[in-house]
C-alpha cells in the first residue's frame, strides 16, 4: 500500500513539521504548496495547480497545470492524483488556516476519503485531524488536547485519558461535549463505532 505526502499552500507551523520525503512513495505539492515544500527542504515529485497564487515553478518535477475555473480545489486534485497512482494513505500538510471555505472543504475531504478506505490525515503542525470510522486508534501524549465530533450516530470508548467513556453515544446535537480531553500517561485509546472527527492539538 503506497503512501503520499500532500503539501498545500495553507498555514503551516514549520518548526513543528518533521517529515522526510524518504518516508513517502509520492510527494505532491498543491499549487503554492511548492513554496512550503522548499521551506521544508522537500522536492516534490509532482506539482499541480492553476498557479493563481504563485508563479509557475521552474523545476524538474512533473507539473500538471489546471484551469483556474474548475470544480475541485488544488488540494483535492493533488489528493486525487496520489490516489490514482496507488496511494491509500495521505498526509496533508496545511489546509487549516486562511480561508474558512478551503478548510471546510479539506475537512469534508477527510470524511470522503475514509468512506473510500483511504486513510488521510491533515496537519498544520499545531493540529492533527482525521476521520475515524469503526476503528480503534491510539493517541500519543503531545501535551495538548484531543476532541471528538460525531459525523453520524456513533458510540465511543476512551481509555487512559482524563475523561474516559465506555460505549457512550456521542451526541451529534451537542458538538462541544467531547472537546478538550487529555491523554493520561504516554498514550490514550479511542474506539469509534460509527464515524467521528478526531482533532488533536499539539503544544
C-alpha positions as CSV (number, residue, x, y, z in Angstrom):
1,X,0.0,0.0,0.0
2,X,1.6,3.3,-1.1
3,X,1.5,6.5,0.9
4,X,1.7,10.1,-0.2
5,X,2.7,13.4,1.2
6,X,0.5,16.3,0.0
7,X,1.9,19.8,0.7
8,X,-0.6,22.7,0.3
9,X,-0.2,26.4,0.4
10,X,-2.2,26.8,3.6
11,X,-0.8,27.8,7.0
12,X,2.0,25.7,8.4
13,X,4.0,26.0,11.7
14,X,7.2,24.9,10.0
15,X,9.0,24.5,13.3
16,X,6.6,21.7,14.3
17,X,6.6,19.9,11.0
18,X,9.1,17.0,11.0
19,X,8.7,14.9,7.8
20,X,11.1,13.4,5.3
21,X,10.3,12.8,1.7
22,X,12.0,9.4,2.0
23,X,9.1,8.2,4.1
24,X,6.6,8.6,1.2
25,X,6.2,6.9,-2.1
26,X,4.7,10.0,-3.7
27,X,5.2,13.7,-2.8
28,X,2.8,16.2,-4.4
29,X,2.7,20.0,-3.9
30,X,-0.7,21.7,-4.5
31,X,-0.2,25.0,-6.3
32,X,1.8,27.4,-4.0
33,X,2.5,24.4,-1.7
34,X,5.7,24.0,-3.6
35,X,6.9,27.2,-1.8
36,X,6.1,25.4,1.5
37,X,7.9,22.3,0.3
38,X,11.0,24.4,-0.4
39,X,10.9,25.7,3.2
40,X,10.8,22.1,4.4
41,X,13.7,21.2,2.0
42,X,11.4,18.8,0.2
43,X,11.5,18.3,-3.6
44,X,8.0,17.3,-4.8
45,X,7.6,14.6,-7.4
46,X,4.6,16.4,-8.8
47,X,3.3,20.0,-8.6
48,X,-0.4,20.5,-9.5
49,X,-2.4,23.7,-9.7
50,X,-3.7,26.7,-11.6
51,X,-0.8,28.8,-10.2
52,X,-3.1,31.7,-9.4
53,X,-1.4,32.2,-6.0
54,X,2.2,31.6,-7.1
55,X,4.4,31.8,-10.2
56,X,4.6,28.6,-12.1
57,X,7.8,27.0,-10.8
58,X,10.9,26.2,-12.8
59,X,11.6,22.7,-11.6
60,X,12.4,19.1,-12.7
61,X,9.2,17.9,-11.0
62,X,6.2,16.8,-13.1
63,X,3.9,19.8,-13.4
64,X,0.2,19.4,-14.0
65,X,-1.4,22.7,-14.9
66,X,-5.2,23.0,-14.5
67,X,-7.6,25.9,-15.3
68,X,-8.3,28.5,-12.6
69,X,-12.1,27.9,-13.1
70,X,-12.6,24.3,-12.1
71,X,-14.8,22.1,-9.9
72,X,-12.1,20.9,-7.5
73,X,-9.6,22.7,-5.3
74,X,-5.9,22.2,-5.9
75,X,-5.7,20.2,-2.7
76,X,-8.4,17.8,-3.9
77,X,-6.7,17.5,-7.3
78,X,-3.4,16.7,-5.6
79,X,-5.0,14.0,-3.4
80,X,-6.9,12.5,-6.4
81,X,-3.6,12.2,-8.3
82,X,-2.0,10.5,-5.4
83,X,-4.9,8.0,-5.1
84,X,-4.9,7.3,-8.8
85,X,-1.2,6.5,-8.6
86,X,-1.8,3.9,-5.9
87,X,-1.7,5.8,-2.6
88,X,-4.1,4.7,0.2
89,X,-2.5,6.7,3.0
90,X,-2.3,10.5,2.7
91,X,-0.6,13.1,5.0
92,X,-1.8,16.5,4.0
93,X,0.3,19.4,5.3
94,X,-1.5,22.8,5.7
95,X,-5.1,23.4,4.7
96,X,-6.4,24.7,8.1
97,X,-5.7,28.4,8.1
98,X,-6.7,31.4,5.9
99,X,-9.9,30.8,4.0
100,X,-12.6,29.0,6.0
101,X,-14.2,27.6,2.9
102,X,-11.0,25.8,1.9
103,X,-10.6,24.5,5.5
104,X,-14.1,23.1,5.5
105,X,-13.6,21.6,2.1
106,X,-10.4,19.8,3.3
107,X,-12.2,18.6,6.4
108,X,-15.0,17.0,4.4
109,X,-12.4,15.5,2.1
110,X,-11.1,13.5,5.1
111,X,-14.6,12.0,5.5
112,X,-15.0,11.3,1.8
113,X,-11.6,9.5,1.7
114,X,-12.3,7.5,4.8
115,X,-15.5,6.2,3.2
116,X,-13.3,5.0,0.3
117,X,-10.9,3.3,2.7
118,X,-8.3,6.0,2.1
119,X,-6.6,7.0,5.4
120,X,-6.0,10.7,5.3
121,X,-4.6,12.9,8.0
122,X,-4.5,16.8,7.9
123,X,-2.0,18.8,9.9
124,X,-0.6,22.3,10.2
125,X,1.9,21.3,12.9
126,X,-0.4,22.6,15.6
127,X,-3.5,20.5,14.9
128,X,-3.9,16.9,13.6
129,X,-7.3,16.0,12.1
130,X,-8.6,12.6,10.8
131,X,-11.9,10.8,10.4
132,X,-12.4,7.6,12.3
133,X,-14.9,5.0,11.1
134,X,-15.4,1.8,13.0
135,X,-11.9,1.6,14.3
136,X,-9.6,1.8,17.3
137,X,-6.6,4.1,17.3
138,X,-4.0,5.3,19.9
139,X,-3.1,8.9,20.6
140,X,0.3,9.9,21.8
141,X,0.6,12.4,24.7
142,X,1.7,15.5,22.8
143,X,1.0,17.8,25.8
144,X,-2.2,19.2,24.2
145,X,-5.8,18.2,23.9
146,X,-7.9,15.9,21.8
147,X,-11.6,16.3,20.8
148,X,-14.2,14.1,19.0
149,X,-17.1,15.3,16.9
150,X,-19.8,12.9,15.7
151,X,-20.4,12.8,12.0
152,X,-23.3,10.5,12.4
153,X,-24.7,8.4,15.2
154,X,-21.7,6.8,16.9
155,X,-20.5,5.3,20.1
156,X,-17.1,6.0,21.6
157,X,-14.9,4.3,24.2
158,X,-12.0,6.3,25.6
159,X,-9.4,4.9,27.9
160,X,-6.2,6.3,29.5
161,X,-7.5,9.8,29.3
162,X,-8.8,12.5,31.7
163,X,-12.4,12.0,30.7
164,X,-12.9,8.3,29.9
165,X,-16.0,7.0,28.2
166,X,-17.4,3.5,27.7
167,X,-19.6,2.7,24.8
168,X,-21.0,6.2,25.1
169,X,-23.3,7.6,22.3
170,X,-21.6,10.8,21.2
171,X,-24.4,13.4,20.7
172,X,-24.4,15.0,17.3
173,X,-26.7,17.7,18.7
174,X,-24.0,18.8,21.2
175,X,-20.7,19.1,19.4
176,X,-19.0,20.6,22.4
177,X,-19.5,17.5,24.6
178,X,-16.2,15.7,23.8
179,X,-14.0,18.8,23.4
180,X,-10.6,19.2,25.2
181,X,-9.9,15.8,26.6
182,X,-6.3,15.0,27.7
183,X,-4.1,11.9,27.4
184,X,-3.1,10.5,30.8
185,X,0.3,8.7,30.6
186,X,2.0,8.0,27.3
187,X,-1.0,7.1,25.1
188,X,-4.8,7.0,25.1
189,X,-7.0,4.7,23.2
190,X,-10.0,5.8,21.1
191,X,-12.6,3.4,19.8
192,X,-15.3,4.7,17.5
193,X,-18.3,2.7,16.3
194,X,-19.7,4.8,13.6
195,X,-17.9,7.9,12.3
196,X,-16.3,10.9,14.0
197,X,-13.7,13.6,13.5
198,X,-10.7,13.2,15.8
199,X,-8.9,16.5,16.4
200,X,-5.6,16.6,18.3
201,X,-3.9,19.9,19.4
202,X,-0.2,19.9,19.9
203,X,1.7,22.1,22.4
